[in-house]
C-alpha cells in the first residue's frame, strides 16, 4: 500500500487565531529550505500541540493580510522563530511594524545544513529553550 493511501488519524482542530489572539502566545515561524527552517516549523507545531502557543501564518503578515496584522497586534505575546541569521521571520514583523516579544535564531544552537532532514531531539531542545526564555 502506498503511504499516501493510508488513512490519517482524525485531525486536531485548532481554535481560529483571530478568535483567541488576546489569550494566546502566537508563534510565527521560518519554514526555510534548510534544517534550521524545518526545525523552526516543527517547533511551532510542538509549541501549539503542547498548548504553549498558537502557530499562525507569517506569510500572511508579509502579504499585509489585515486579519493577521490584527492578530499580531492583539496577541498575548508574539514569539518569532528564525531559522538562520538572515532573520527573515523577524524582518517580516519589523517591516509590518509589529512588536516582537521574543525571538530566537535557531542557527545559534544548530549548524545550518542544506537538508530537510531533522531530528526530534533538536526540535525538543529548541522548544524547551523557547519555553524557558520566553516564559511560556
Protein Blocks (a to p, Z undefined) as FASTA:
>chain_A
ZZklpccddddddddfklmmmmpccddddfbfbfklmmmmmmmmmmmmnopaccddfklm
mnopaklmmmmmmpmbacdddfblnommmmmmmmnopacfbdcdfklmbccdddfbdcfk
lmmmmmmmmmmmnoZZ
